[in-house]
Amino acid sequence: MQEPAELYEIVDDAPAPEAPVLIVALDGFVDAGNAGRLALEALETSGSASRTVARFDVDQLVDYRSRRPPLRFETDRWAAYHGPELDIVALTDTGETQYLLLSGPEPDSQWERFAAAVEQLVRRLGVRLVINLTAIPMAVPHTRPIGVTVHGTRPELTEGHEAWFATAEVPGSAVALMEFRLGEAGHDAMGFAVHVPHYLARSEYPQAARVLLDHVGLAAGLYLPTESLSAAAERAEAEIAEQVAASEEVAQVVQALERQYDTVSSGRGERGGMGLSGELPSADELAAEVEKFLADQDDEKGDGDAGPGPVVPD
């Protein structure tokens, strides 16, 4: 069996920040409302200079036929190739605190070796906390506070966050396995899964991306950039309101979800945007929503990129 270290190379062996936080934002799994992608873009375009620390060998991890990278053709020749990159880079928050960011495509294979490789890098770079970002479709209305499911390798990491579910069977991901293995190895790792209204899951929903970064910043002690997301969220709110007002069917779906949400909130207490502790929706419904979202993604890959979708009820 190949060693995990053969999956990556250290690009810059300059000393890493002391006890840094590693934020993980991989694409290819569930990203309802494109919240993870939007949060990643906000981090990458924040203006702080980045330095590549480590690079994974994507030839070993990515199925190119499943996610074909683009090549540009010009007149009579291939002019450029934009291959996938799965890197750890060093960034600086708005308060000049350095942190690490792992981004790129979720590995299609060798999940165990990938998780072991990340664990090696966590030890080598002295990472004190790993935080991953996810956005999941939920049967909740956009007119209520955005909830977040929080999970971690120690109970202390999730203190102050009430659980949505006792038990749920959901499709696995490389990042979830990574967090599990890091916990087994004694490392602190956690994740935030922001709840995106299922009828907005295929559109861009910057509100959810902003909530993700707010939670990550609080957990990591970082000042992360959210100004661009706040501006985009204001525009998105206006567009959603216009679409809801134009469709009686959509308005009825939203109203029904509002009644359901408010019933649970009044019975169990308002959480002020941190999520609910009730059974809205159930664990089985969560799994079904995630599986449906993944199936829709597979259908879109076959049909080509159709771009952001409108607000439509399921």
C-alpha positions as CSV (number, residue, x, y, z in Angstrom):
1,M,0.0,0.0,0.0
2,Q,1.3,3.4,-0.9
3,E,2.2,5.8,1.9
4,P,-0.2,8.8,2.4
5,A,2.8,11.2,2.0
6,E,2.9,10.1,-1.6
7,L,-0.4,11.9,-2.2
8,Y,1.1,15.4,-1.6
9,E,4.2,17.6,-1.8
10,I,5.3,20.4,0.4
11,V,5.6,23.4,-1.9
12,D,6.8,26.0,0.6
13,D,8.6,24.8,3.7
14,A,8.7,28.2,5.3
15,P,7.4,28.0,8.9
16,A,3.6,27.8,9.1
17,P,1.7,30.2,11.3
18,E,1.9,29.2,15.0
19,A,-0.9,26.8,15.8
20,P,-3.0,27.8,12.8
21,V,-6.6,26.9,11.9
22,L,-7.2,24.9,8.8
23,I,-10.4,25.7,6.9
24,V,-11.5,23.0,4.5
25,A,-13.8,24.0,1.5
26,L,-13.9,21.2,-1.1
27,D,-16.3,21.1,-4.1
28,G,-18.0,18.1,-5.5
29,F,-20.3,17.1,-2.6
30,V,-23.4,18.9,-1.3
31,D,-23.2,22.7,-1.7
32,A,-26.8,23.9,-1.6
33,G,-27.2,27.5,-2.7
34,N,-23.5,27.4,-3.7
35,A,-22.9,28.6,-0.2
36,G,-19.6,26.8,0.2
37,R,-18.3,28.1,-3.2
38,L,-19.4,31.7,-2.4
39,A,-17.7,31.5,1.0
40,L,-14.5,30.2,-0.6
41,E,-14.5,33.0,-3.2
42,A,-14.9,35.6,-0.4
43,L,-11.8,34.1,1.4
44,E,-9.7,33.9,-1.8
45,T,-10.5,37.4,-3.1
46,S,-10.2,39.1,0.3
47,G,-7.0,40.9,-0.8
48,S,-4.7,39.1,1.5
49,A,-1.6,37.6,-0.2
50,S,-1.7,33.8,-0.4
51,R,1.2,31.3,-0.2
52,T,0.8,27.7,-1.4
53,V,2.0,25.4,1.4
54,A,1.2,22.0,0.2
55,R,-0.2,20.5,-3.1
56,F,-2.1,17.2,-3.5
57,D,-1.5,15.0,-6.6
58,V,-4.8,15.4,-8.3
59,D,-3.9,12.8,-10.9
60,Q,-4.3,10.2,-8.1
61,L,-7.4,11.6,-6.6
62,V,-9.6,13.1,-9.4
63,D,-11.7,11.2,-12.0
64,Y,-11.3,13.5,-15.0
65,R,-14.1,11.8,-16.9
66,S,-16.5,12.6,-14.1
67,R,-15.4,16.2,-13.9
68,R,-13.7,17.1,-17.1
69,P,-11.3,20.1,-16.8
70,P,-11.6,22.8,-19.5
71,L,-9.2,23.2,-22.4
72,R,-9.4,26.3,-24.5
73,F,-9.3,25.9,-28.3
74,E,-8.2,28.8,-30.5
75,T,-8.7,28.6,-34.3
76,D,-6.4,25.6,-35.0
77,R,-4.7,24.7,-31.7
78,W,-5.2,24.0,-28.0
79,A,-4.2,27.2,-26.3
80,A,-4.6,26.6,-22.6
81,Y,-5.4,24.0,-20.0
82,H,-7.0,24.7,-16.6
83,G,-6.4,21.6,-14.5
84,P,-7.9,21.0,-11.1
85,E,-5.8,22.0,-8.0
86,L,-6.2,20.7,-4.5
87,D,-3.9,22.9,-2.4
88,I,-3.3,24.1,1.1
89,V,-2.6,27.8,1.1
90,A,-1.7,30.3,3.8
91,L,-3.9,33.4,4.0
92,T,-4.4,36.3,6.4
93,D,-7.7,37.5,7.9
94,T,-8.6,41.2,8.2
95,G,-7.0,41.3,11.6
96,E,-3.6,40.1,10.2
97,T,-3.9,36.6,11.7
98,Q,-2.7,33.9,9.4
99,Y,-4.7,30.7,8.8
100,L,-4.6,27.8,6.3
101,L,-7.1,27.0,3.6
102,L,-7.5,23.6,1.9
103,S,-9.7,23.9,-1.3
104,G,-10.2,22.2,-4.6
105,P,-12.2,19.2,-5.8
106,E,-13.3,16.5,-3.4
107,P,-11.3,13.3,-4.1
108,D,-13.2,10.8,-6.2
109,S,-11.1,7.9,-4.8
110,Q,-8.6,7.0,-2.1
111,W,-10.5,8.7,0.7
112,E,-8.7,6.8,3.4
113,R,-5.3,7.8,2.1
114,F,-6.5,11.4,1.6
115,A,-7.7,11.5,5.2
116,A,-4.4,10.0,6.4
117,A,-2.5,12.5,4.3
118,V,-4.4,15.4,5.8
119,E,-3.7,14.1,9.3
120,Q,0.0,14.0,8.5
121,L,-0.1,17.6,7.3
122,V,-2.1,18.6,10.4
123,R,0.7,17.2,12.6
124,R,3.5,18.6,10.4
125,L,2.0,22.1,10.3
126,G,0.9,22.2,13.9
127,V,-2.7,22.8,13.1
128,R,-4.8,23.3,16.3
129,L,-8.3,23.1,14.7
130,V,-9.7,21.9,11.4
131,I,-13.0,23.4,10.3
132,N,-15.0,22.3,7.2
133,L,-17.8,24.0,5.4
134,T,-21.0,22.4,4.0
135,A,-24.4,23.7,2.8
136,I,-27.3,21.3,2.9
137,P,-30.9,21.6,1.5
138,M,-33.6,21.8,4.2
139,A,-37.3,22.2,4.3
140,V,-37.1,25.6,5.9
141,P,-38.3,29.1,4.8
142,H,-35.9,31.8,3.6
143,T,-37.9,34.3,5.8
144,R,-36.6,32.9,9.1
145,P,-33.1,32.8,10.7
146,I,-30.7,30.6,8.8
147,G,-29.9,27.5,10.9
148,V,-26.6,25.6,11.1
149,T,-25.8,22.0,12.1
150,V,-22.6,21.8,14.0
151,H,-20.5,18.7,14.5
152,G,-17.1,18.1,16.0
153,T,-14.6,15.5,17.3
154,R,-15.2,16.6,20.9
155,P,-18.4,17.8,22.7
156,E,-16.6,20.9,23.8
157,L,-16.2,22.1,20.2
158,T,-20.0,22.2,19.7
159,E,-21.0,23.8,23.0
160,G,-23.6,26.4,22.6
161,H,-25.2,24.7,19.5
162,E,-28.2,22.6,20.0
163,A,-28.4,19.4,17.9
164,W,-31.0,19.1,15.1
165,F,-30.9,15.3,15.0
166,A,-30.0,12.4,17.3
167,T,-29.1,10.1,14.4
168,A,-29.1,10.5,10.6
169,E,-27.8,8.3,7.8
170,V,-26.6,10.5,5.0
171,P,-24.4,10.0,1.9
172,G,-20.7,10.0,2.9
173,S,-18.1,12.5,1.7
174,A,-14.3,12.6,1.8
175,V,-14.5,15.6,4.2
176,A,-16.7,13.8,6.6
177,L,-14.4,10.8,6.7
178,M,-11.5,13.1,7.1
179,E,-13.1,14.7,10.2
180,F,-13.9,11.3,11.6
181,R,-10.3,10.0,11.2
182,L,-8.9,13.2,12.6
183,G,-11.0,12.7,15.7
184,E,-9.7,9.1,16.0
185,A,-6.2,10.4,15.8
186,G,-6.8,12.9,18.7
187,H,-7.1,16.1,16.6
188,D,-9.7,18.8,17.0
189,A,-11.9,19.0,14.0
190,M,-15.4,20.3,13.4
191,G,-17.8,21.4,10.7
192,F,-20.6,23.7,10.0
193,A,-23.5,22.7,7.7
194,V,-25.6,25.7,6.9
195,H,-29.3,25.1,6.1
196,V,-30.4,26.3,2.7
197,P,-34.2,26.4,1.8
198,H,-34.6,23.4,-0.5
199,Y,-36.4,25.6,-3.1
200,L,-33.3,27.8,-3.3
201,A,-30.8,24.9,-3.3
202,R,-29.9,25.3,-7.0
203,S,-29.6,29.1,-6.9
204,E,-26.9,31.2,-5.4
205,Y,-27.7,32.0,-1.8
206,P,-25.0,34.3,-0.4
207,Q,-27.0,34.7,2.8
208,A,-26.0,31.1,3.7
209,A,-22.3,31.8,2.8
210,R,-22.2,34.8,5.1
211,V,-23.6,32.7,7.9
212,L,-21.0,30.0,7.3
213,L,-18.1,32.5,7.5
214,D,-19.6,34.1,10.6
215,H,-19.7,30.8,12.4
216,V,-16.2,29.8,11.2
217,G,-14.8,33.1,12.4
218,L,-16.3,32.8,15.8
219,A,-15.0,29.2,16.2
220,A,-11.6,30.0,14.9
221,G,-11.1,33.4,16.4
222,L,-10.6,34.9,12.9
223,Y,-12.0,38.1,11.3
224,L,-13.1,36.7,8.0
225,P,-14.3,39.0,5.1
226,T,-18.1,39.1,4.6
227,E,-18.7,42.5,3.1
228,S,-19.1,41.3,-0.4
229,L,-21.4,38.5,0.8
230,S,-23.6,41.0,2.7
231,A,-24.0,43.2,-0.4
232,A,-24.8,40.1,-2.5
233,A,-27.3,38.9,0.1
234,E,-29.2,42.2,0.0
235,R,-29.6,41.8,-3.8
236,A,-30.6,38.2,-3.5
237,E,-33.2,39.0,-0.9
238,A,-34.8,41.5,-3.2
239,E,-34.8,39.0,-6.2
240,I,-36.3,36.2,-4.1
241,A,-39.0,38.5,-2.7
242,E,-39.9,39.5,-6.3
243,Q,-40.1,35.9,-7.5
244,V,-42.2,34.8,-4.5
245,A,-44.6,37.7,-5.0
246,A,-44.9,36.7,-8.7
247,S,-45.9,33.1,-8.0
248,E,-48.8,32.1,-5.8
249,E,-47.5,28.5,-5.8
250,V,-44.1,29.5,-4.5
251,A,-45.7,31.8,-1.9
252,Q,-47.9,29.0,-0.6
253,V,-44.9,26.8,-0.2
254,V,-43.0,29.5,1.7
255,Q,-46.1,30.2,3.9
256,A,-46.5,26.5,4.8
257,L,-42.8,26.2,5.7
258,E,-43.1,29.4,7.9
259,R,-46.1,27.8,9.8
260,Q,-44.1,24.6,10.3
261,Y,-41.0,26.5,11.4
262,D,-42.9,28.8,13.8
263,T,-44.8,25.9,15.4
264,V,-41.5,24.2,16.3
265,S,-39.9,27.5,17.4
266,S,-42.8,28.4,19.7
267,G,-42.8,24.9,21.2
268,R,-39.1,24.6,21.8
269,G,-37.8,28.2,22.0
270,E,-36.3,30.5,19.5
271,R,-32.6,29.9,18.7
272,G,-31.8,33.3,17.2
273,G,-30.4,31.9,13.9
274,M,-28.4,29.1,15.5
275,G,-30.9,26.4,14.4
276,L,-33.7,24.5,16.1
277,S,-33.6,21.5,18.5
278,G,-36.8,20.0,17.2
279,E,-37.5,17.6,14.4
280,L,-37.9,20.0,11.5
281,P,-37.2,18.3,9.2
282,S,-36.6,14.7,10.4
283,A,-33.3,12.9,9.9
284,D,-34.9,10.8,7.2
285,E,-36.0,13.9,5.4
286,L,-32.5,15.4,5.6
287,A,-31.1,12.3,4.0
288,A,-33.7,12.4,1.3
289,E,-33.0,16.0,0.5
290,V,-29.3,15.4,0.3
291,E,-29.7,12.4,-2.0
292,K,-32.1,14.3,-4.2
293,F,-29.7,17.2,-4.4
294,L,-26.9,14.9,-5.4
295,A,-29.1,13.2,-8.0
296,D,-30.0,16.6,-9.5
297,Q,-26.3,17.5,-9.7
298,D,-25.6,14.3,-11.6
299,D,-28.5,15.1,-14.0
300,E,-27.1,18.6,-14.6
301,K,-23.7,17.2,-15.4
302,G,-25.2,15.2,-18.1
303,D,-27.2,18.1,-19.5
304,G,-24.4,20.7,-19.2
305,D,-24.2,23.7,-17.0
306,A,-27.5,25.4,-16.9
307,G,-26.4,28.1,-14.5
308,P,-28.4,29.3,-11.4
309,G,-32.0,28.3,-11.3
310,P,-35.1,30.2,-10.4
311,V,-37.0,29.9,-7.1
312,V,-39.3,26.9,-7.7
313,P,-41.1,24.6,-5.3
314,D,-40.4,20.9,-5.1
